[in-house]
Amino acid sequence: MTDDIFAQQLQALRTRALDRHLREIGSAQGPIVDLVGKRLINFSSNDYLGLANDPQLREAAIAAIAEFGVGAGASRLISGTQSPHLRLETALAKWKGTQAALSFSSGYAAAIGTLPALVAKNDVVLLDKLCHASLIDGARLSGAIMRIFPHNHLGKLESHLEWAQREHAGKRVLIVTESVFSMDGDLAPLRELLELKKRFGALLLLDEAHAIGVIGPNGRGVAAAEKLNEDVDVQMGTLSKALGVSGGYICGSRSLIDWLINRARSFIYSTAPPPALAAAAMAAVDFLASPDGEERRLLLRQRIKLMQELLPNRSPATANRFGKTVDHVSSAIFPWIVGAEQAAIDLARALQKEGFFVPAIRYPTVAKGSARLRITVTAAHTEEQIRSLCEAIARLTP
Ligand SMILES: *Cc1c(COP(=O)(O)O)cnc(C)c1O
């Protein structure tokens, strides 16, 4: 019986070209992956620096397994805090230039644990329309009053702030946005956001998931690149994209971090991440802050530049992407907007036949009718791989 219910629901998804399936990768992550026995050039991962299968990170994980085993055994506040967790957090705070840091089992866990610790019922949370699902879920879970402002729309944000000041005087107001948006690759106007935040006495949570490792000195993100680090109250990020491992983090003041240790439920009520992952993530942070890391980041910048030159611009946020922002703060994400769900799937399939792995991104990850290919370049791609992809896209696009 239940089978029928779900089968019907799935059929409804299928008719709208919105059904999703898992794909089995039979190899390590990298610029070439094995997809059901076929080698494909991979333009779909967030492994921007090629660290997911890096020898140094692998060695760090293996050494930590030898010393600490595979499981943390308990939650962080009970007995699961092992030396690698604390070493990682010290390294994160030093790298980001904040007083303290806290790691979570994922970026998603960081978001859904942190937002409800920052705002509660009767407080106000203002989110950019294109915020990641984890931020939206965290905001919902907090029970605070939620308002969404159109993507990067400072005027609307300002009127929400005025409204909050008027209607919810004395309550906490939290602005939530990303520095690099995950499906569009454009940037938030951070300086202007901070001016508004200060004027209205609000707090800012900035999710740098797709900026760290890619943008800023030592890959510290957009806030650091714009020398605005000090002004961002809550700096969020993930260890699972450019850092190549798994986990999320929050960086900020000592008191913020101590508060999260006491209040973030996804941190408190979940077993600590495996110590080997913390050790590998720490190796990634060390790498980013090293001359080799800087070199790898420059290589990534070259690849991004090549992609900008070769791929006609199909980004919805043209001004941000290629106009206003300067080269050193452009992201590694290239949306190729197709529109119709089925058309995006067809294009992805055609590319796969030619040896490229670039999945279609559809609703509800992006708005209905704005289906796209989400192309990501990494430092591990060769120039030749990038050229051949751009050529194939041009050829296959009517
Ligand atoms: C991927 C992502 C997250 C979640 O991080 P995970 O470590 O994958 O759970 C959060 N925010 C943004 C903007 C992301 O792109």
The ligand as an ORCA input file, in Angstrom:
! r2SCAN-3c Opt
* xyz 0 1
  C      27.403     22.872      0.756
  C      26.906     24.025      1.508
  C      26.579     23.913      2.862
  C      26.590     22.598      3.570
  O      27.875     22.136      3.812
  P      28.141     20.560      3.935
  O      29.460     20.483      4.595
  O      28.117     20.007      2.547
  O      27.036     20.012      4.786
  C      26.202     25.053      3.526
  N      26.117     26.244      2.900
  C      26.391     26.375      1.594
  C      26.281     27.708      0.945
  C      26.778     25.275      0.847
  O      27.023     25.401     -0.445
*
